[in-house]
Amino acid sequence: MTNKLKITFLLGIFMMIFSSNMNAQLKPGELVDGIAAVIGDEIVLESDVNEQMNYAKQQGASETDKCEFLENLISNKLLVYEAKKDTLIENRSAAIKEQANAKYRQLLSQFPDEKTMLTAYKFRNGFEMKNAIEKIDIDQYYGQAKYQRITEKADVTPNEVTDFYNLYKMQLPEVKDEISLAQIMMYPKLTEAHKEDLIKRLKKIKQDIAGGETFESQARIYSEDEGSAANGGLYKNIYKGQMVKPFEAAALNLQENEISDPIESEFGYHIVQLIKKSGKVYDARHILLKATPTDDEIKTAKAKLDSIKGLILEGKMTFKDAAFRFSDDKKTKFNAGIIAGADGSDKIERESIPGSISYELAGLNKGDMTAAFEDEDNKRKVVKLIKQEDVIPAHQITLETDYNRIKQMALNKKRNEMIEKFVNAQLPTTFISIDGRYDNCKFKANWKKESIKK
């Protein structure tokens, strides 16, 4: 294994599998192509191996060992297999299946019809594609749940961090240009006239349903929820606590087939129809009209943020206080507005900043703030005020400048060792079959269950 791949492993290649799967999206033109390995009743496809290798190359690995990537995937599948037998890990198969259906409907909304989508993704039918999405989500959930169960008590002492650094410092990569950012984000407020218009439209739709139109047909025509509109607004097997509170409160206060009055949530305005309820699970349809702000409403929100910036510049409040008082972003408002980087720290690689924000930051120095500007967050229009808290030029990692980063690397290494120990303990009692094309691989663990020569 090259030094590059060694350090890739030490930085958490096992977690890379989870993070890449967590963000995995089916890509048009992809087609699964053969079995690389079987672990218990779990399968690793040849295309899975190729996908992990491509991901590593995108992250900067100049050399890739296919055997190593297969071994990591086998380890992941063994965790999934063991997680499904772990009675302390909640069985969420039903919820995951419905999630997969919702993702399918969301993908479908991006195509003119189902046939076009299936052709693009190279699936023979919708059932096959839904199963593929469900498989990805199940692996995400069970693999990560088992990983967390095994490593939940992992920790490193300051001495262990120092030892890790001294052992691997010659292999640690250079840190790219980074910045620290804090933000105040606001959702533009709709005028009362705008709100009344949305409510009036929903009341008219409800009236039309009472007059003979079906809820399903009206949802297909009017609902702006990409995840359910194509399916007549239907969500099945909803667990209590899964939906936003106004939606759930409305649904669970209805009789079966009854339709609510218009309600407001963070996504906009809805009418909800309860289809059926059984214990903690229910089915419901809804029609959503998004609370999309007008140009004037956005202009008003920007003016408010600019006035807040003025108060900060005048010393009448700190950016931290302003974020807490005014920001609508729950992820940052309680943390002085600080935006977390990919590794959870307050440092973000400059080249990873979205273009819309980079444009606003151009020419700013440490401590400067942007003017209020329009942006998008989770497909919702927002306005933001961003402060450039710090600028960190590219540099070689040291304990003095990057202690927390090195600590995370050392912790990842310890977690990987815990996973290896668990995996090795399961090998003797787990069915494992690896395709013959990997006969020449020298695996770290004894996956082939070969006799150990003395």
Beta strands, then each sheet from edge to edge (+ up, - down):
strand 1: 35-39
strand 2: 42-45
strand 3: 174-175
strand 4: 178-186
strand 5: 234-239
strand 6: 263-265
strand 7: 268-278
strand 8: 281-290
strand 9: 348-349
strand 10: 373-377
strand 11: 380-392
strand 12: 395-396
strand 13: 432-434
sheet 1: 2+ 1- 13+
sheet 2: 3+ 12-
sheet 3: 9+ 4- 11+ 10-
sheet 4: 5+ 8- 7+ 6-
end
